[in-house]
Amino acid sequence: METKNNIYPIFDRMLQRSDKEKLLKQRSIMIWFTGLSGSGKSTIAIALERELHKRGLLCRILDGDNIRSGINNNLGFSPEDRIENIRRIAEVSKLFVDSGIITIAAFISPSNSIRKMAADIIGKDDFLEIFVNTPLAICEQRDVKGLYAKARKGEIKNFTGISAPFEAPECPALTLDTSVLSIEESIKLLLELILPKIKLNE
């Protein structure tokens, strides 16, 4: 039977997520890092990927650099574009999770509503929200990419933490402050949270 826009669902004929997870010997999950620019999201994500890889687990990192240079290279930083940026990221993440891959996202994703949208798309049971709660003063002091300096001069509009708001998560699975915790300490806390969840029950 023909469906709207000539789309013919094939989901019932595809291999299922459980088949992929058995092949990979892991349970897939979405680990979503949120926090200000310079808070340490990408640094922790990279370290986590390496630690999980050492354990024989297949992961994929998504962050602003590899997303905005490709699939989202036509988006800016207006409120509308920020929503569309996260929507596309969530849809791509869902594909990875459905393929049995442990997916790690590192995005400012500044509002509770925008993160809820991502969780709803990916599936709340698969969505672990990690709040990298490093103080603004520390993030600005690091200013790895020189973005805060430009934002202070008015050269960057709608910059989160300076000219655009950031809403702290209401109920994150874990909160990390990289001004207090070392990378090693952060990864230890993450592994304690994640490893039980990605263990495949056979």
Secondary structure, DSSP 8 states (H G I E B T S, - for coil): ---GGG----GGGS--HHHHHHHHTS---EEEEE--TTSSHHHHHHHHHHHHHHTT--EEEEEHHHHHTTTTTT--SSHHHHHHHHHHHHHHHHHHHHTT-EEEEE----SHHHHHHHHHHH-GGGEEEEEE---HHHHHHH-TTSHHHHHHTTSSSS-BTTTB-----SS-SEEE-TTTS-HHHHHHHHHHHHHHHH----
